[in-house]
Structures are given as structure tokens and as C-alpha cells.
Amino acid sequence: MADAEVRRRLAATWGTGAGLWDRLTTVDHKIVGRRYILTAFLFLGLAGLSAVAMRLQLARPESRLIGPDLYNQLFTMHGTTMMFLFAVPVMEAFGVYLVPLMLGTRNIAFPRLNAFSYWVYLFGGLMIWFAFMLNVGADAGWFAYVPLAGPEYSPGKRVDFWAQMITFTEVSAQAVAVEIIVTTLKQRAPGMSLDRIPLFVWSMLVTSVMICLAMPAVMLASTFLIMDRLIGTQFFNPAEGGQPLLWQHLFWFFGHPEVYIIFLPATGMVSQIVVAFSRRPAFGYLALVLALVSVGFLSFGLWVHHMFATGLPQLGASFFTASSMLIGIPNGLQIFCWIATLWTGRPVFATPLLFVLGFFFIFVAGGLSGLMLASVPLDFQLHDSYFVVAHFHYVLIGGAVFPLLGAIYYWFPKITGRMMSERAGRWHFALAFLGFNLAFFPMHVLGLQGMPRRVYTYLPETGWGSLNLLVSFGALLFALSFVVLAANAVAAVRRGALAGPNPWGVGTLEWATGSPPPAYNFERIPVVTHREPLWAERESLPVVVGLAVDDREVVATSPVEAKASLREMSPEPSIWPLLSAIATTIAFIGSIFTPWAVVWGGAIVAVALIGWFWPKGSREDER
Amino acid sequence: MKHRPILDVSHLPSYGYGPASPIWWGTLGFIVLESTGFLLAAGTYLYLAAVNPDWPLATPPPGLLWSTLILAVLLASLWPNRMAKQDAEQEDLGRTRRNLLVMSAVGLVLIGIRFLEFTTLNVRWDQNAYGSILWAILGLHTLHIITDVGDTLVLTALMFTRHGHGKRFSDVSDNAFYWDFVVASWVPLYVLIQGGPRLWPGG
């Protein structure tokens, strides 16, 4: 069959039409991934605006711009949105888009579940922001500590919306995690053994395993919380044998790995960018993989360092101090490997690499303040001060957002087929780097001077006014840098230079197909013989034959050596994932108002799931 | 870039069983997730027991009868479940249908017994923290029984239609794999909720 005919038939088999129905029923991982990324950035915008509002309030002492009630909602919505609706989803979204392409397969495993996950995430996010707009916004902090978040001190529905949104987004995150694990273990291109997996995919695999082990903790916690509030259970009520500290244990058993759930995909992005712009394979591939795995492992032994001020036994505090410091070793190892890759390569300082260099500086600074906070005596002094705010923004923005911004410039040509402006990218980097450090470095000093976090104003006599003004100016500059990014992206989509399949000359498989990739990803499934297949096979790419072009077949492979074992059918588009997500949303929102919604809501969810599961007499089922 | 065909996959089967099947790995992924949930719920139980001087908080331990009967029926169900898995993997439609009917009946009976078990807990969910975690653990496990029985009922119906062939046998095998998890998770939970109040110092 001629190549053109193969492409035409594959496009007919895998393509998504332009109509509304096609858009609502699509299971194409690239369309779902793009939606995820754009939605996550929409939430970033909302969270960013709430941060700007807070900084305007704090720019001068005794400001009356925002009252305490709205301020409480703003900082809760900011943290909640950043952590649950932006940081984790955006990393998973990049995984949803890129992992199948980097592994050389035609779709993600369980594509209908993938579509369902997106809808659930969208509805959960909209639910809490609609609640905020209706003045029922969550206001007990993104950590929702009890008893503040319990029925006694937070009456009304504010915390209920928060708790249900948490459960929603975690359902979505966990489903995506399973999809990514199974795609990585079972759908790699033949020949892509474990030691040939791209580092970004390794990072997503470790992250996904962490999500499976960490996120049930916060789901359990949020479920206990809403049960305490709605049906009178006593999990956190000390008068009836409950324990407020139980909340903190469950929350931080999730919450600390969460930092690395956000950070590890970013390190995968850094690895890909460093390799691409050093123009050489990664120095210490095995060390980088082992560092990813050990960071994932160690991150579960750190949660109590968020609770040093709660009066723990000495031995426990010492253990968690040690483990908190220990995690610096694999993180340092990664940084040394990246520096060695750059040192021994021929680096090109394009925009993506600039963001990686910014990441080195900011993340290392954040890591150092983290080591300070891991020390119990210092933590007692700095607990709940602006020093902590400075530290975690250095870690999270430096460790995750800067690599993410680099990743946008790096993969934008693949996703859109167009190049972003390099000049605007450099302006973006300069503004972001300067704005970030102006916004967050003085917070260290404010914290050392005793400024507590989560306060909506302060007195002039404290002497914190000048530094707060500087912080607010930096925050505005940082926010402005995102306007530059948005303008650059919009302009690039409209009139950017055409990218071609591999504009950076990179070796991984996502660059072996068109930009943007066709619906079927690859005309022929590649066979992998090297860690950087496109650098090893410069003349022609070894490929698979014998896969149907009129059916949605993918090659399933063995988990370790990636030997081809099955021609699996990938599910066809379906409306049932959307209907199931709507049914789940109705059940969850209903349960905020009546426990019976769990019963009748469960029934409509069950009907939707049967519709999803039941074959429609399609070719998929007839085989 | 030019292509160089080096591997023909046209001879490969279109579905497989156990670790060969991506669905099996997906099921395993959800088992890991849910096991973590069970472990954390059990950890919560032990934590609350540890921070309270009396356990179970001035209430008698839960009744043994229905809880133990559930354990016995669950363990007994391992055998027909094993048959369901084996016969499905041999693609014997008649025996698979029969096994699925048996497993559906077992599941429905278990749901009935579980509701009776709820009536013998000797504590309400809102009475104290002990009641809350006891109901939560039992509710969590009940949710697993209900979802797996729901899945079994749908699969049973499916196998009596024209769709009962090919990849559906693999689905039956994976469903049996998940049921093994539902059974295995109950054993430690049973020991915890029945043994805890009886053996815990101060209990």
C-alpha cells in the first residue's frame, strides 16, 4: 500500500471530526492533553490574579483594599488552585500529551478513562471557582487544618465545596496516573527496553506511582472531613475520641510527596531540554533514573517535617530531620548530571535552556532554605512566617514552573507546528527571573523579621512596609512576564515560523512525526534500537509492519524488554466518559447538600458506567 | 525520514490474559491505589486507638456472627472465582456463564450479609471516633464488594449476548483477579476490626 494511502486510511480511522459531537466524544490523547494544558493555564491565570490581589493588599501597611474575609478566600483559592488545579494537572497533562508520542504508540492506555479524567478535573475546578464567585469560596487555607475547617469553626458550605473539589481532582489525577503507568509499561515501541526510556517518561512513571501511593491519603482525609461536617462523624473531634492531628498526618502524608509529584516531571523536562540543547546524550542516565526513583521513595519519609511545631517526640523529629536532609543527595546528583551534560556538550542557549539555568539558581536556593527548615530549632523560630512562604515558592516555582516554562518553549513547535519568538522568549525569561526574585527573596528577610504568613494586613510600626512594597512590585513584574508568554504564544500560533518535524534536531521519538502530530501519531510504529533513536538512525527509521490501518490497533509489549506481544484494540470515541463525568459531578455536588445523593447519585453513575462498558456492536467488539 | 520495516506483528493475537493484557495492569494499578486507601484507613484506626486510653471508646466490640460469616463466604468464593478465571482463559463459554452466575449470586448474598453486619456494630458512626472509623472501614470495603458485584452482573449479562466472545473472556479473567483483591483485603480488616477491640490493651 502506498504511503499516501496508508496515511489517508489511518487518518480516517483515528481522526477526530470538527463537529461538536466529535469534540465531546474524542479520545485522542493529544486533544485531551491540549485541553488539559490550556485548562491548567486558565486556572494558573485565576490563581495568579488572586495572588496579585493579595500583593496589592499587602503592598502597604493597614491597607483597606481587601477585607479579611475576602483575603482568606483569596489565599485559600490561590493555594488550592495552584496545587490541585494547576501544578499537578499541568504536569500530568504534559504526560498525557507527550508520553504516548515519546514511547512511539498511537494513543494512551485507557483513552476513554483519559477523557473522563479531563471532564472530572474541569467540572471539579469550575465547581470551586463558581462557589468563590457566589461568595461560598473556600476560606480555611489550602491545607484546611481542622478544627478551623471543621463544622464548629467553618459553618456553611465553603469547606464542603473545597473537600468535594479535592476528591474530584484526585479521582482525575489517579486515573491519569494509572493510564501513564500502563502506557509506559505496556505500550512502548518494540525494542524500547527499560534502559532506553526517555528521562521525561521515567519521571512521569515515578510520579504516577507516587500519585497512586500518596493521593489516597488526601482523598481519605477530605472524605473524613466532609463526613464530620455533613453526617456528624467524629474523626477530628477530640471531645469524642477524634484527633485534629490526624488531619495533619493524612494531609502531609500526601502533601509532601505532592511537592515531588510536581517537581519530578519538571526534572524530566529539564533532562530533555538539557540533552536537546547540549546536543549530546544525558551524562549519567542511570544515575538520573536512580535519583528519580530514590527521590520518589524518600519523599514519603518527610511529611512530619511539616509538623515539627506540633509537639512530636524527640526521636520522631530527629528521624524526619535526617530524612528531610537526605533527599538533598539525589536532588544534588541530578543537578551535577545536568551540569556535566552541559559541560561536555555544545550548549545552545536558546529560551528553553535559559529557563533551565534559571531553575538551577532558584531551585538550589530553595533547597538550601529547605535544609534550614528541616532543622527543628530553626523551624520552631520560622514556623508560619514569611520565610516558609519564600522557601516553598522558591522550590515550587523554581523547581517546577521554570522548567515548565522552558518545556513550553521546547515542545510548543511539536504541539502547534509553529515556532515561538526567541526574542520575546528572552524577554519573558528576563522578566520572570527578575520579577520572581524581587517578589520572593525579600520574603526570607520579612520572615526573619517575624512577619507571619496568612495575615491580611500589618501595622506601620513593624517596619515591614518597604520590603512588602518591593515584593508586590516583583509580583507584578512576574505576572507581567506571563502576559509576554501569552502574547508570544498567540502570535506564534497565528504567524509563527513553521516548525517542521524536528526543529531542534532532537533524538527522541516525538520528533519522528509531524508537527503537530497526525491523529494516528506515527504512520508506522517505530522499532527502537538506541536511547536516542533519531540520533542513532539518521538514514532510515526501523519500523513495525502488519498493524491494521482500518482498526484502532496499538502494539502491546512486554514490560521490561518491550517485546511485541499483542495487537490491542484502542477504544473508539464515546460520549459515555462525558456523561459519566456529569453524573459523578451531580452526585458529588448533591452530596454537599444531602447524604442521600450518595445513593441516588451512585445509581446514575452506575447507569453511565454501564453505558460506557457495554459494547456497541462496533468493529472493536466483532473482532 | 524513510522507514525500514524490520518487525512484522500481523501474527500477534488481539487480546491476552494476565500480565500480557494492558487491562490487567490497569486493574493492578487500581488495586495499588485502593490498597493504599485501606492501609491508611487501617492506620487511622490504629492511630485513634493509640491516642485514646480506652478502646473501643466505651462501646462493646462489634458482633462476630455476620462479620465472620462474610469472611467464610468470601474465602469460600475463592474457589468458584478460580474456576471462573480458569474457564474464561480456556474460552469455555458454557462454563464461564455458569461460573459468572455463581459469582453473581455469591456477591448478592455477600451484600445482604454485609448489611446485616452493619446492624451488629454496637455503635453509630456519629457516636464517637471509634464508631466513625469502624463504619468508614466497613463502608470502604462494602463499596468494593458492590462495585465488583456490579461489574460481575454486567459481565454475566454480556456473556449471555452476542458479545460473549474473544476479549470478553479476558475481561472475565481480570474481574476474577479483582475479586481476589476484594477477598484478600477483608482478611486483615476483619482481624483489625474484630481483634482490635478485643485484644487492644484497655479494650
Interface residues (C-beta under 8 A of the other chain):
Chain A: A109 F110 Q174 A177 V178 E179 I181 V182 L185 K186 Q187 P190 C212 L213 M215 P216 A217 M219 L220 T223 F224 M227 D228 I231 G232 T233 Q234 F235 N237 E240 G241 G242 Q243 L246 H249 L250 F253 P501 A512 E523 R524 V527 L534 E537 E539 S540 L541 P542 V543 V544 V545 G546 L547 E553 V555 A556 P559 A564 S565 L566 R567 E568 M569 A606 I610 F613 W614 P615 G617 D621 R623
Chain B: M1 K2 H3 R4 P5 I6 L7 D8 V9 S10 H11 L12 P13 S14 Y15 G16 P19 A20 S21 P22 W25 G26 G29 F30 V32 L33 E34 T36 G37 L40 A41 T44 Y47 L48 V51 N52 L57 W125 D126 Q127 N128 A129 Y130 G131 S132 I133 W135 A136 G150 V154 L158 R162 H163 G166 K167
